[in-house]
């Protein structure tokens, strides 16, 4: 009973730490930098600090990676294999990985073990996605995804600037609302109105944006919402 109480305490403590980390990581509060961030190439998209919860069934690989789970060791640890090397893990231990799950996609996972048993292992943490050689093709439907990420996003755009990952541009403030070029149908949105876009970024990456207008003026607009990124098989 004493061992069970200690284990429960650590599970609660770890979950609390993860929750605090995700809240801080997803915060929209701007942090002033002493230098200008390096601009991305025009054909690259970056999604950083994306919260993830990943489950690997016993005897399986995490799709798109070289992380595998083989159940428990004789001493009760999680038997994790990273690039084929045994890495015994306990709850709250790190499991990091970096690689290319699809062409022109660089993925970096920074996770920790949340839970594990004889059936599966669950990792929680953050992901960093770099998608290069982006050629936006609006519309379409996704294929079978091997990995999927939902990233909180905020876009501060100047007039005539395109929403990243789309062919939609903000063209200014009108009496009817914020006016966009590249939308099908009605081109105006007012504050808190929704804006959705689906597009293929490259042969293996599909993007769906679910946004809302946070504020706009004649010179710019702020959009916020989520980016659903599917990396296909």
C-alpha positions as CSV (number, residue, x, y, z in Angstrom):
1,X,0.0,0.0,0.0
2,X,2.9,2.4,0.8
3,X,4.5,1.7,-2.6
4,X,1.2,2.4,-4.4
5,X,0.8,5.7,-2.5
6,X,4.3,6.8,-3.5
7,X,3.7,5.8,-7.2
8,X,0.4,7.7,-7.2
9,X,2.1,10.8,-5.8
10,X,4.8,10.8,-8.5
11,X,2.1,10.3,-11.3
12,X,0.2,13.3,-10.0
13,X,3.3,15.4,-9.6
14,X,4.5,14.5,-13.1
15,X,1.1,15.3,-14.6
16,X,1.1,18.7,-12.9
17,X,4.5,19.5,-14.2
18,X,3.5,18.5,-17.8
19,X,0.3,20.7,-17.5
20,X,2.3,23.7,-16.3
21,X,4.9,23.2,-19.1
22,X,2.2,23.0,-21.8
23,X,0.5,26.2,-20.5
24,X,3.7,28.1,-20.5
25,X,4.7,26.7,-24.0
26,X,1.3,27.6,-25.5
27,X,1.1,31.0,-23.9
28,X,0.3,33.9,-26.4
29,X,2.1,36.4,-24.1
30,X,4.8,38.1,-26.3
31,X,8.3,37.8,-24.9
32,X,10.6,40.6,-26.0
33,X,13.8,39.4,-27.7
34,X,17.1,41.3,-27.7
35,X,17.6,40.5,-31.3
36,X,15.5,40.0,-34.4
37,X,14.5,36.3,-35.1
38,X,16.1,34.8,-38.2
39,X,13.5,34.9,-41.0
40,X,12.4,31.6,-42.5
41,X,13.0,30.9,-46.2
42,X,9.9,31.8,-48.2
43,X,9.2,28.1,-49.0
44,X,9.4,26.8,-45.4
45,X,6.9,26.6,-42.5
46,X,7.8,26.1,-38.9
47,X,5.6,24.9,-36.0
48,X,7.4,24.9,-32.7
49,X,6.4,23.9,-29.1
50,X,3.4,21.8,-30.5
51,X,1.9,19.9,-27.5
52,X,1.8,16.1,-28.2
53,X,0.5,13.0,-26.5
54,X,1.7,9.8,-28.3
55,X,0.8,6.2,-27.5
56,X,2.9,3.2,-28.7
57,X,1.4,-0.2,-28.4
58,X,3.6,-3.1,-27.2
59,X,5.7,-4.6,-30.0
60,X,5.1,-1.6,-32.3
61,X,7.0,1.4,-33.6
62,X,5.8,5.0,-33.2
63,X,4.8,5.7,-36.9
64,X,7.3,7.9,-38.7
65,X,10.0,7.4,-36.0
66,X,12.5,4.8,-34.8
67,X,11.0,4.7,-31.3
68,X,9.6,1.3,-30.3
69,X,8.0,-0.1,-27.1
70,X,8.6,-3.8,-26.1
71,X,6.7,-3.9,-22.8
72,X,8.2,-4.1,-19.4
73,X,11.7,-5.2,-18.4
74,X,12.2,-7.9,-15.7
75,X,12.7,-5.0,-13.2
76,X,9.5,-3.3,-14.2
77,X,10.9,-0.5,-16.4
78,X,9.5,0.4,-19.8
79,X,11.5,-1.4,-22.5
80,X,12.0,1.4,-25.0
81,X,14.1,1.1,-28.1
82,X,15.5,4.2,-29.9
83,X,17.1,3.5,-33.3
84,X,17.3,-0.1,-32.2
85,X,19.2,0.6,-28.9
86,X,17.6,-0.5,-25.6
87,X,16.7,2.5,-23.4
88,X,14.9,1.4,-20.2
89,X,12.7,4.1,-18.9
90,X,10.6,5.0,-15.9
91,X,7.7,7.5,-15.6
92,X,9.0,11.1,-16.1
93,X,12.1,9.9,-18.1
94,X,12.9,11.7,-21.4
95,X,12.3,10.1,-24.8
96,X,13.7,12.4,-27.5
97,X,14.0,11.8,-31.2
98,X,14.8,13.8,-34.3
99,X,14.4,12.7,-37.9
100,X,12.5,12.9,-41.2
101,X,9.2,11.0,-41.1
102,X,8.5,12.2,-44.7
103,X,10.5,13.9,-47.5
104,X,11.0,17.6,-46.7
105,X,9.8,17.2,-43.1
106,X,12.1,17.5,-40.2
107,X,10.6,16.5,-36.8
108,X,12.1,16.9,-33.4
109,X,10.3,15.3,-30.4
110,X,11.0,16.3,-26.8
111,X,8.8,14.0,-24.6
112,X,8.7,12.2,-21.3
113,X,7.1,9.0,-20.3
114,X,3.6,9.7,-18.8
115,X,2.4,6.1,-18.3
116,X,3.2,2.5,-19.4
117,X,1.9,-1.0,-18.8
118,X,2.0,-4.4,-20.6
119,X,-0.2,-3.1,-23.4
120,X,1.2,0.4,-24.3
121,X,3.4,3.4,-23.4
122,X,2.3,7.0,-23.5
123,X,4.6,9.9,-24.2
124,X,3.8,13.6,-23.6
125,X,5.8,16.7,-24.5
126,X,6.3,19.0,-27.5
127,X,7.2,18.7,-31.1
128,X,9.0,21.0,-33.6
129,X,8.1,20.6,-37.2
130,X,10.0,22.1,-40.1
131,X,8.3,21.7,-43.5
132,X,10.5,22.7,-46.5
133,X,10.0,23.0,-50.2
134,X,6.4,24.1,-49.6
135,X,4.2,24.5,-52.7
136,X,0.7,25.3,-51.6
137,X,-2.1,23.6,-53.5
138,X,-5.5,24.7,-52.1
139,X,-8.3,22.3,-51.4
140,X,-8.2,18.5,-51.7
141,X,-8.5,15.8,-49.1
142,X,-5.8,14.2,-46.9
143,X,-4.5,10.6,-47.5
144,X,-3.9,8.1,-44.7
145,X,-1.9,9.9,-42.0
146,X,0.9,8.2,-40.2
147,X,1.3,11.2,-37.8
148,X,-0.9,14.2,-37.0
149,X,-0.2,17.3,-35.0
150,X,-2.5,20.1,-33.8
151,X,-0.6,23.3,-33.2
152,X,-1.9,26.5,-31.7
153,X,-1.1,29.4,-34.1
154,X,-1.3,33.2,-34.2
155,X,-0.6,35.1,-37.4
156,X,0.1,38.9,-37.4
157,X,-0.2,39.9,-41.1
158,X,0.4,43.1,-42.9
159,X,-1.9,44.3,-45.6
160,X,-1.5,42.2,-48.8
161,X,0.4,39.5,-46.9
162,X,-0.7,35.8,-47.3
163,X,-1.7,33.5,-44.4
164,X,1.2,31.0,-44.1
165,X,0.4,27.7,-45.8
166,X,-2.5,29.1,-47.9
167,X,-3.2,31.2,-51.0
168,X,-5.3,33.6,-48.9
169,X,-4.2,37.2,-48.5
170,X,-5.5,40.0,-46.3
171,X,-6.2,43.1,-48.5
172,X,-7.6,45.6,-46.1
173,X,-10.5,46.9,-44.0
174,X,-13.8,47.6,-45.6
175,X,-17.3,48.6,-44.2
176,X,-18.3,44.9,-44.6
177,X,-15.3,43.7,-42.5
178,X,-11.8,42.4,-43.1
179,X,-11.4,41.6,-46.8
180,X,-9.5,38.6,-48.1
181,X,-8.3,37.6,-51.5
182,X,-8.3,33.9,-52.3
183,X,-11.4,32.8,-50.4
184,X,-14.2,30.9,-52.1
185,X,-17.4,32.9,-51.9
186,X,-18.0,35.8,-49.4
187,X,-14.6,37.6,-48.9
188,X,-15.3,39.5,-45.7
189,X,-14.9,38.6,-42.0
190,X,-15.5,40.6,-38.9
191,X,-13.9,40.2,-35.4
192,X,-14.2,36.7,-34.0
193,X,-15.6,35.4,-37.3
194,X,-14.1,32.1,-38.5
195,X,-11.7,31.5,-41.4
196,X,-10.9,28.0,-42.5
197,X,-8.4,26.7,-45.1
198,X,-7.4,23.3,-46.4
199,X,-4.3,22.8,-48.6
200,X,-1.6,20.4,-49.5
201,X,1.9,21.7,-48.6
202,X,3.9,19.0,-50.4
203,X,3.2,15.5,-51.6
204,X,3.1,14.0,-48.0
205,X,1.9,16.9,-45.9
206,X,-1.7,18.2,-45.6
207,X,-2.7,21.3,-43.6
208,X,-6.1,22.4,-42.2
209,X,-6.3,25.8,-40.6
210,X,-9.2,26.7,-38.3
211,X,-8.8,30.4,-37.5
212,X,-10.7,33.4,-36.1
213,X,-10.2,37.1,-36.7
214,X,-8.9,38.6,-33.5
215,X,-8.4,42.1,-34.7
216,X,-7.9,44.1,-37.9
217,X,-7.2,47.5,-39.3
218,X,-6.5,49.0,-42.6
219,X,-2.8,48.1,-42.3
220,X,-2.9,44.6,-40.8
221,X,-4.8,41.7,-39.2
222,X,-4.3,39.2,-36.3
223,X,-5.6,35.7,-36.7
224,X,-5.6,33.0,-34.1
225,X,-6.6,29.3,-33.9
226,X,-5.2,25.9,-34.8
227,X,-3.2,24.2,-37.5
228,X,-3.9,20.5,-38.1
229,X,-0.9,19.0,-39.8
230,X,-1.2,15.5,-41.2
231,X,2.0,13.7,-42.3
232,X,0.9,10.9,-44.7
233,X,2.2,7.5,-45.3
